[in-house]
Amino acid sequence: MLRKSSVIPPKSIIYRLFDFIEEGSTILEFQEKAYLIACKESSSFQNFSEDLEIKIKFNPVMQNDFPIVEVSIKFYKKNIYIDEISTLISISSNEEVHNLVRFFLDDWPSLLIFSKGEEEIKSFEFKNNFMEDLDLCLKNFEIDIKDIMKNT
């Protein structure tokens, strides 16, 4: 279940991340905390509230010759599908993998939903029950989370 949060990086940083992007997501590390930030269209933005349940899947894929982890977060309200956020993490980028692990190391990771049209940000947290799934996914690429955690 999502719960509201009041902790967000400065809006100017979030706006800059999505200067030329209408919809998408990324993980931002700011002041030693990782945030998953999703830019959504105004109509989709309205769907997000604290009463949503989430399901997260990690999918190891090869995109051309590049290993990628697709993180798919689906949102439900009383078992009815509401919306989805998907982000791609390049395994060849140490920074992206580090930010992904850092995000899921938090007991209550921060999820920010941003709407350019509304010029508004909704900030949520969710109970993290997904570290084992992430660990299994990264092992497909012979990446050990413990090694990354030592350097965080």
TIMAR-859654 format. One record per residue: residue in one letter; y, x, z of N, C-alpha, C in turn; residue number from 1. Coordinates in steps of 0.2 Angstrom, whole numbers, plus 2048, in hexadecimal, padded with zeros to 3 digits. Each point is the difference from the previous one (the first is absolute). Layout:
REM residues N
ATOM   code   n.py   n.px   n.pz   ca.py   ca.px   ca.pz   c.py   c.px   c.pz   pos
ATOM      A      Y      X      Z       Y       X       Z      Y      X      Z   NUM
...
END
This chain:
REM residues 152
ATOM   code   n.py   n.px   n.pz   ca.py   ca.px   ca.pz   c.py   c.px   c.pz   pos
ATOM      M    7FA    804    800     806     7FC     800    806    804    800     1
ATOM      L    805    7FE    7FC     806     804     800    805    7FE    806     2
ATOM      R    804    804    802     805     7FF     805    806    803    7FE     3
ATOM      K    806    7FD    802     806     802     7FE    802    807    804     4
ATOM      S    804    804    7FC     802     806     803    807    801    7FF     5
ATOM      S    803    804    804     808     801     7FF    801    807    7FE     6
ATOM      V    7FB    805    7FF     801     807     7FE    7FF    800    7F9     7
ATOM      I    806    803    7FD     800     801     7F9    805    806    7FE     8
ATOM      P    7FE    804    7FB     804     805     7FE    807    7FD    7FD     9
ATOM      P    805    804    7FF     806     7FE     7FE    7FF    7FC    7F9    10
ATOM      K    804    7FB    7FF     7FF     7FC     7FA    802    804    7FA    11
ATOM      S    805    805    800     802     804     7FB    7FA    804    7FD    12
ATOM      I    7FB    802    804     7FA     804     7FE    7FC    7FB    7FC    13
ATOM      I    7FF    7FA    803     7FB     7FC     7FD    803    7FD    7F9    14
ATOM      Y    806    7FF    800     803     7FE     7F9    7FF    806    7FB    15
ATOM      R    801    806    802     800     806     7FC    7F9    800    7FD    16
ATOM      L    7FB    7FF    804     7F9     800     7FE    7FE    7FC    7FA    17
ATOM      F    804    7FA    800     7FE     7FB     7FA    806    7FF    7FC    18
ATOM      D    804    805    7FF     806     800     7FB    7FE    7FD    7F9    19
ATOM      F    7FB    802    7FD     7FE     7FE     7F9    7F9    7FC    800    20
ATOM      I    7FE    7FE    806     7FA     7FD     800    801    7F8    803    21
ATOM      E    7FE    7FC    7FC     800     7F9     802    7FB    7FD    805    22
ATOM      E    7FA    803    800     7FB     7FE     804    7FB    806    801    23
ATOM      G    7FE    802    806     7FB     806     801    800    801    807    24
ATOM      S    7FC    806    802     800     802     807    7FF    807    800    25
ATOM      T    801    803    806     800     807     801    7FF    801    808    26
ATOM      I    7FE    806    802     800     801     807    805    805    801    27
ATOM      L    804    7FF    805     806     804     802    7FF    803    807    28
ATOM      E    801    807    800     800     803     807    807    801    802    29
ATOM      F    802    7FD    806     807     801     802    800    801    807    30
ATOM      Q    803    805    803     800     802     807    7F9    7FF    803    31
ATOM      E    7FB    804    7FD     7FA     800     803    7FC    7FA    800    32
ATOM      K    802    7FB    7FC     7FC     7FA     800    7FF    7FE    7F9    33
ATOM      A    7FA    7FD    7FE     7FF     7FE     7F9    801    7F9    7FF    34
ATOM      Y    803    7FD    7FB     801     7F9     7FF    7FD    7FF    7F9    35
ATOM      L    7FD    7FA    7FF     7FE     7FE     7F9    805    7FB    7FF    36
ATOM      I    804    801    7FA     806     7FC     7FE    7FE    7FD    7F9    37
ATOM      A    800    7FA    800     7FF     7FC     7FA    806    7FC    7FD    38
ATOM      C    802    801    7FA     806     7FD     7FD    7FC    7FA    7FC    39
ATOM      K    803    7FA    802     7FD     7FA     7FD    805    7FB    7FD    40
ATOM      E    7FF    7FC    7FB     805     7FB     7FD    801    7FB    806    41
ATOM      S    806    7FD    7FF     803     7FB     805    7FB    7FB    801    42
ATOM      S    7FC    7FD    7FB     7FC     7FB     801    7FA    802    804    43
ATOM      S    7FD    806    7FF     7FB     803     804    802    802    807    44
ATOM      F    806    802    801     803     802     806    7FF    7FB    805    45
ATOM      Q    802    7FA    7FE     800     7FA     805    7F9    7FF    803    46
ATOM      N    7FB    802    7FD     7F9     7FE     802    7FE    804    806    47
ATOM      F    804    805    802     7FE     805     805    803    7FD    807    48
ATOM      S    7FB    800    805     802     7FD     807    7FB    803    805    49
ATOM      E    801    800    806     7FC     803     805    7F9    7FC    801    50
ATOM      D    7FF    7FB    7FD     7FA     7FC     802    7FB    801    7FA    51
ATOM      L    801    806    7FC     7FB     801     7FB    7FA    805    803    52
ATOM      E    7FA    7FF    7FD     7FB     805     802    7FF    804    7FA    53
ATOM      I    7FE    806    801     7FF     805     7FB    7F9    803    7FF    54
ATOM      K    7FF    802    7FA     7F9     803     7FE    802    806    7FC    55
ATOM      I    7FE    806    802     801     806     7FC    7FA    803    7FD    56
ATOM      K    801    802    7FA     7FA     804     7FD    803    806    7FD    57
ATOM      F    7FB    805    800     802     807     7FD    7FB    801    7FB    58
ATOM      N    803    801    7FA     7FB     801     7FA    802    807    7FD    59
ATOM      P    7FB    804    800     800     807     7FD    7FF    7FF    7F9    60
ATOM      V    805    802    7FB     7FF     800     7F9    802    806    7FD    61
ATOM      M    7FE    801    7FA     803     805     7FB    804    7FC    7FB    62
ATOM      Q    806    803    800     805     7FD     7FB    801    806    7FB    63
ATOM      N    7FD    7FF    7FA     800     806     7FB    7FC    805    804    64
ATOM      D    803    806    801     7FD     805     803    802    801    807    65
ATOM      F    804    7FB    803     803     801     806    7FD    7FC    805    66
ATOM      P    7FE    803    806     7FD     7FC     805    805    7FC    804    67
ATOM      I    7FF    7F9    801     805     7FC     803    7FC    7FC    806    68
ATOM      V    804    7FE    805     7FE     7FB     805    804    7FA    7FF    69
ATOM      E    7FD    7FA    7FE     804     7FA     800    7FF    7FD    807    70
ATOM      V    806    7FE    803     800     7FD     806    803    7F9    7FE    71
ATOM      S    7FB    7FB    802     802     7F9     7FE    800    7FC    807    72
ATOM      I    806    7FD    801     801     7FC     806    801    7F9    7FD    73
ATOM      K    7FB    7FB    802     801     7F9     7FF    802    7FC    806    74
ATOM      F    804    7FB    7FF     803     7FC     805    7FD    7F9    800    75
ATOM      Y    7FE    7FE    805     7FD     7F9     801    803    7FC    805    76
ATOM      K    801    7F9    7FF     802     7FC     805    7FB    7FA    801    77
ATOM      K    7FC    800    806     7FA     7FC     800    7FC    800    7FB    78
ATOM      N    7FE    806    7FE     7FB     802     7FB    802    7FE    7F9    79
ATOM      I    806    7FE    7FF     803     7FF     7F9    804    806    7FE    80
ATOM      Y    7FE    803    7FA     804     806     7FD    807    7FE    7FF    81
ATOM      I    804    805    803     808     7FF     7FF    803    805    7FB    82
ATOM      D    7FE    807    801     803     805     7FC    7FC    806    801    83
ATOM      E    802    805    7FD     7FD     807     800    805    806    7FF    84
ATOM      I    7FE    805    803     804     806     7FF    7FB    806    7FE    85
ATOM      S    801    803    7FB     7FC     806     7FE    804    806    7FF    86
ATOM      T    7FD    805    802     803     807     7FF    7FB    805    7FE    87
ATOM      L    802    805    7FC     7FC     805     7FE    802    807    803    88
ATOM      I    7FB    803    802     801     807     803    7FC    805    7FC    89
ATOM      S    804    805    7FE     7FD     805     7FC    7FD    805    805    90
ATOM      I    7F9    801    7FF     7FC     805     804    803    807    7FF    91
ATOM      S    802    802    7FA     803     806     7FF    807    802    803    92
ATOM      S    803    7FB    803     806     801     804    7FF    800    807    93
ATOM      N    800    806    803     7FF     801     807    805    7FB    804    94
ATOM      E    806    800    7FE     805     7FC     803    7FE    7F9    801    95
ATOM      E    7FE    7FD    7FA     7FE     7F9     800    7FA    7FE    804    96
ATOM      V    7FB    805    800     7FA     7FF     804    802    801    808    97
ATOM      H    804    804    801     802     801     807    804    7FA    802    98
ATOM      N    805    7FD    7FC     803     7FA     802    7FC    7FA    801    99
ATOM      L    7FA    800    7FC     7FC     7FA     800    7FC    801    807   100
ATOM      V    7FD    806    802     7FD     800     806    804    7FF    806   101
ATOM      R    806    803    7FF     805     7FF     806    802    7F9    801   102
ATOM      F    800    7FC    7FB     802     7F9     800    7FA    7FC    804   103
ATOM      F    7FA    802    7FE     7FA     7FD     803    7FE    803    807   104
ATOM      L    803    805    802     7FF     803     807    803    7FC    805   105
ATOM      D    805    7FC    7FE     804     7FC     805    7FC    7FA    802   106
ATOM      D    800    7FF    807     7FC     7FA     802    803    7F9    7FD   107
ATOM      W    807    800    7FF     803     7FB     7FD    805    802    7FB   108
ATOM      P    7FD    801    7FA     803     803     7FA    806    7FB    7FE   109
ATOM      S    805    802    7FD     806     7FD     7FE    800    7FE    7F9   110
ATOM      L    801    7FA    7FE     800     7FD     7FA    807    7FD    7FE   111
ATOM      L    804    803    7FB     806     7FD     7FF    800    7FC    7F9   112
ATOM      I    802    7FA    800     801     7FD     7F9    807    7FF    7FF   113
ATOM      F    802    802    7FA     807     801     7FE    801    7FC    7F9   114
ATOM      S    805    7FC    800     802     7FC     7FA    807    802    7FE   115
ATOM      K    800    803    7FA     807     802     7FD    804    7F9    7FF   116
ATOM      G    7FD    7FB    7FE     804     7FA     7FE    803    7FD    807   117
ATOM      E    7FC    800    805     803     7FD     806    804    806    804   118
ATOM      E    7FF    806    7FE     803     806     804    7FE    7FF    807   119
ATOM      E    7FA    7FF    801     7FD     7FF     807    7FA    804    801   120
ATOM      I    7FE    802    806     7FA     803     802    7FD    7FD    806   121
ATOM      K    7F9    7FE    7FF     7FC     7FD     805    7FC    806    803   122
ATOM      S    800    801    806     7FC     805     803    7FA    7FD    805   123
ATOM      F    7FA    803    7FE     7FA     7FD     804    7FC    806    802   124
ATOM      E    7FC    7FF    805     7FA     805     802    7FA    7FC    800   125
ATOM      F    7FA    804    7FF     7FA     7FC     801    7FB    805    804   126
ATOM      K    7FB    7FD    803     7FB     803     804    7FC    804    7FB   127
ATOM      N    7FF    807    801     7FD     804     7FC    7F8    800    801   128
ATOM      N    7FC    7FE    7FC     7F9     800     801    7FD    803    7FA   129
ATOM      F    804    804    7FC     7FE     802     7FA    7FE    808    7FF   130
ATOM      M    801    804    805     7FF     807     800    7F9    802    7FD   131
ATOM      E    7FB    7FD    802     7F9     801     7FE    7FF    7FF    7F8   132
ATOM      D    803    7FB    7FE     800     7FE     7F9    804    805    7FC   133
ATOM      L    806    803    802     803     805     7FD    7FC    806    800   134
ATOM      D    7FD    802    806     7FC     806     800    7FB    800    7FB   135
ATOM      L    7FC    7FA    800     7FB     800     7FB    802    801    7F8   136
ATOM      C    806    7FD    7FF     803     800     7F9    802    808    7FF   137
ATOM      L    803    803    804     802     807     7FF    7FA    805    800   138
ATOM      K    7FB    7FE    803     7FA     804     7FF    7FD    800    7F9   139
ATOM      N    801    7FB    7FC     7FE     800     7F9    804    806    7FD   140
ATOM      F    805    802    802     804     806     7FD    7FF    806    804   141
ATOM      E    7FC    800    805     7FE     806     804    806    802    804   142
ATOM      I    804    7FB    802     806     801     805    7FE    7FD    807   143
ATOM      D    801    805    805     7FE     7FE     807    807    7FE    803   144
ATOM      I    800    7FA    803     806     7FE     803    802    805    806   145
ATOM      K    7FB    802    803     801     805     806    804    806    7FE   146
ATOM      D    7FF    802    7FA     804     806     7FE    807    7FE    7FF   147
ATOM      I    801    7FA    7FE     807     7FE     7FF    803    7FF    807   148
ATOM      M    7FD    7FD    804     802     7FE     807    802    806    804   149
ATOM      K    7FD    806    7FF     802     806     803    807    802    7FE   150
ATOM      N    802    7FF    7FA     806     802     7FD    806    7FB    801   151
ATOM      T    7FE    7FA    804     806     7FB     800    803    801    807   152
END
